[in-house]
Structures are given as C-alpha cells and as structure tokens.
Amino acid sequence: MKAYSMDHRRRALRMCDAGRATREVARALDVSESWLRLLKQRRREDNTIGPRPSGGRRHWHFEPKHLRRLERWL
C-alpha cells in the first residue's frame, strides 16, 4: 500500500486546524480516523508529517546447526 501524498497530509491537517472534527475530516478525505489522529500526534511530538520509511526486506538465515537439522528432516 502506498503512503498518502504530502499534499493529502497537509490538506487533512489544514482542515483539522480550521476546527473541523477528526471524524468529519476523515470521512471527507476517505482516510481512517486513527491514521489522522496518528498524523496529528506525529506533527505534535516529532514536528514531521512525512511517511515513515517502509519496513524493508527481511533476510532469514539458518544457523549451521539448524540447517543440518532441517536437512535431516527433509
């Protein structure tokens, strides 16, 4: 899933800053209320509204003793 654009984030925060309720803004912009609350919290605490980096790739490696055990099972 792609992150919301910076323009979309700024629009949501401007609407909230103008006094509109979180639920109202979420419905108007078709985002979840929880996402909007977290966005406002990140702006308040970290002074940032950009998307967080994606989780990246995980590399699963077997230790030699576990690899030998797996080979025996197969």
TAWOCOR-V591542 format. One record per residue. N is the residue number from 1. SS is DSSP state (h for helix, s for strand, l for the rest). OMEGA is omega in whole degrees, -180 to 180 (NA if undefined). D_LAST is the distance of its C-alpha to the last C-alpha in Angstrom with 2 decimals. Layout:
BEGIN
n	ss	omega	d_last
N	SS	OMEGA	D_LAST
N	SS	OMEGA	D_LAST
END
This chain:
BEGIN
n	ss	omega	d_last
1	l	-179	36.41
2	l	178	39.20
3	l	175	41.48
4	l	-178	45.05
5	l	178	47.55
6	h	179	49.93
7	h	179	52.80
8	h	179	51.30
9	h	-180	50.78
10	h	179	54.35
11	h	180	55.76
12	h	-179	54.09
13	h	177	55.40
14	h	180	58.87
15	h	178	59.03
16	h	-180	58.08
17	h	179	60.60
18	l	175	63.23
19	l	179	62.92
20	l	-178	60.75
21	l	-180	58.41
22	h	-179	54.66
23	h	-179	54.01
24	h	180	56.62
25	h	-180	55.23
26	h	180	51.64
27	h	-178	52.80
28	h	-177	55.01
29	h	179	52.29
30	l	174	49.41
31	l	179	47.35
32	l	178	46.14
33	h	-179	48.46
34	h	178	45.79
35	h	-179	45.17
36	h	177	48.92
37	h	179	49.30
38	h	178	46.56
39	h	179	48.25
40	h	179	51.57
41	h	179	50.05
42	h	178	48.48
43	h	-179	51.85
44	h	-174	53.64
45	h	-174	51.38
46	h	-178	50.03
47	l	178	52.67
48	l	178	50.08
49	l	-178	49.19
50	l	178	46.75
51	l	176	43.16
52	l	178	40.64
53	l	179	38.08
54	l	-175	34.88
55	l	-179	31.80
56	l	-177	30.25
57	l	176	26.68
58	l	177	24.01
59	l	-180	21.59
60	l	180	18.43
61	l	175	17.29
62	l	171	14.84
63	l	-176	16.54
64	h	-178	15.36
65	h	178	14.53
66	h	178	12.42
67	h	177	10.62
68	h	179	9.96
69	h	179	8.79
70	h	179	6.32
71	h	178	5.16
72	h	-180	5.41
73	h	-179	3.77
74	l	NA	0.00
END
